[in-house]
Amino acid sequence: MLYFLGNCQMDFLSRSVADLGLPAVHRVPASPLTYASSPGAVPDELAGLFRDMGLDDYVHGRTLDNQFRMITPEDAPPSLIVLNLFHENTPLIIHNRDQYIFFMDPAAWADKPELEAWAQRECGLIRPNPATYLKRYGEFLAAVRAHFPGVPIIVVSRLSHFPAFGPQPHSYLEGWDQLCREAPAHFRGWQRALDNLHLIDMDRVFGGIWAESGTSIEAHCPFFKIQLEETDDAVTALSASRDVEHIGSMWPRLAAKIAGFLKTGKISYGRNETVPREWNRAWRPRPMDQETMLHKLASGGNYLCAEAVGAFYLDLQTDYTELLARTGHLTPVCHNTLHMIRNYGRIFRNPAMALWADAHEKTARQFTANGPLYQADYLKRIDEIRAFALS
């Protein structure tokens, strides 16, 4: 079995590997610290609390097995372990006596007073320093190597933050904009210290995709993380950063690297898989005309739709809400696009946004692939967008 351990990037990669006919399983851990502190099994006291209080919904997929074991003795033995530099969930909780560390959503304390009393009595809180993430990750890798001797391990790096990826590259791993500069030295150290450890350089892989596609960063990474400052429901300041984690063109290419490794035992790169010089040049906005916006919004394609919505933010002298209202029944279900639309609706309070919300809600109610909690949260956000547009 091939195990992919990490955040959504490993989920996407595991799906692409499965599309090749290979057996792939994805597990989502919470922090390098949870596994590195693990006693080798889920602590009995903690397992009892989860069982008696029904706490599984408060870890957002970071189950106790995922946090403390990742691959259990009951699972099929691993023939390959693939990990990425997954971001950490905080706050982390440390058991004072037994020194194991785990993650749980703090909302659990408000909902379960008896749990809060136990935590205050038995535990403390940890907020890891982002600057020392790579050191913690190295200790985590050493623990994985010790628990699974002889099993090949592949670490998939993160995309570095180059100026061409503007307006400002965003990573869910806190501090990565600084860490990416020192990461190569850590990678080399891990490979020297641990046997059968291999690295996939995402910069080189994306460089190959870039060389072949001839397109801009917008086509590969269309999602913006938007931050607004508001006074009395009026937007007074805005900042945008580009999400460089959700790269749809990346996963099939990485899956091919995994398949190649299974045949040769090596990670190989093509001649065009290098970092392009133009990535070191400053990003330049590329305005989009309304006809192109409408075409992309009506395409039904997630990345095309997000690219059009992102273009709205490059021309804040114009309100493009009407284009959304005309194509709402074709908007794909995606939290990242919804985030951009929600914030756009805060900038332009336009009743036409309610028409978009009415149409998109019908699509969202039919989308059940990510489970009921995802759907409930998504529908709540649509309601908030509608209410603000009509207020």
Protein Blocks (a to p, Z undefined) as FASTA:
>chain_A
ZZdeddfklmmmmmmmmmnopacdddddfbfklmmmpghiacfklmmmmmmnopmlmnno
pafklmmnopafkbccdfbdcdddddddddddddfklopacdddfklmmmmmmlmmmmmm
mmccddddfklmmmmmmmmmmmmmmmmghiacdddddddddfklmfbdcdfbghklmmmm
mmmmmmmmmmmmpghiacddfklmmmmmmmmnopafklmmmcccdddddeehiafbdcdd
ddfkbcfklmmmmmmmmmmmmmnopacddfklccdfklmpccddddddfklmmmmmmnop
aklmmmmmmmmmmmmkbccklmmmmmmmmmccdfklmmmmmmmmmmmccfklmmmmmmmm
mmmmmpmknojklmmmmmmmmmmmmmmmmZZ
